[in-house]
Amino acid sequence: MFSLMQKKTTPIWTWNQFAITMILLFGVTPLLIEKHLHNFLEQSWGNTLYSGTSIGLALAVVFMTVLYFVAIRPRAISLETLGLRRISCKDSKIILLWTMVLIVISLIIVVIQTYFGIGTSNIKTESLQSDLSLISILIAFGSAAIVSPIYEEIFYRGFLYRFFEQRFGVWIGMIVSAGIFTLAHLPTTNTLLVNFVSGLVFAWVYERTNSIYSSMVIHGTFNGLAVLLTALA
């Protein structure tokens, strides 16, 4: 039976490595990339979707670079340590089940929020809907369904979730990593609850399958559907 009890494992990473990673990614990065670079790109492109996508690519490079030099290289660990392992055939049922669960829960959250006057529109949806050309939809889809799931799952689940899970157990690991994942999506506020639930599902599936590819598939599918629904709306 699958257990949520604390595992008897030695933590891979130290608190110092965690602190350095957090400072670089959530202290330095927002100031240098998400603020100054975003303004420059938006003026250069003249398009919020293109500038936002460019920022996403930049963040992917920065996140993976920081993770490599702070957490991977010093420990000389393999990519499998971050969950980059093959998905087994039996895992397909888990992936399908939790994809459906996430979609249903998210729809319920949206309906409840709408009832309280919280809409679904935000800067990301507005940037796409302002230019519904095929190239814009493809760019948005590629960024949301491919780029973001790859680097976010490696970082938030492969690194952050595992960091806390090894110290405090599965439940704490899921909640804390999902919480940080949610805060990282600020200043967009109307998706925070969906982000938190998504973070829990992604971490749970990663734990059940022992492969980060599983959570990448669900993450990419969910984001891709969101882009298509936004375009159709």
PyMOL commands that set and color helices and strands:
alter all, ss='L'
color gray80, all
select helices_A, chain A and resi 15-45+48-72+79-82+91-115+123-129+134-168+170-183+192-209+212-232
alter helices_A, ss='H'
color red, helices_A
deselect
rebuild
show_as cartoon
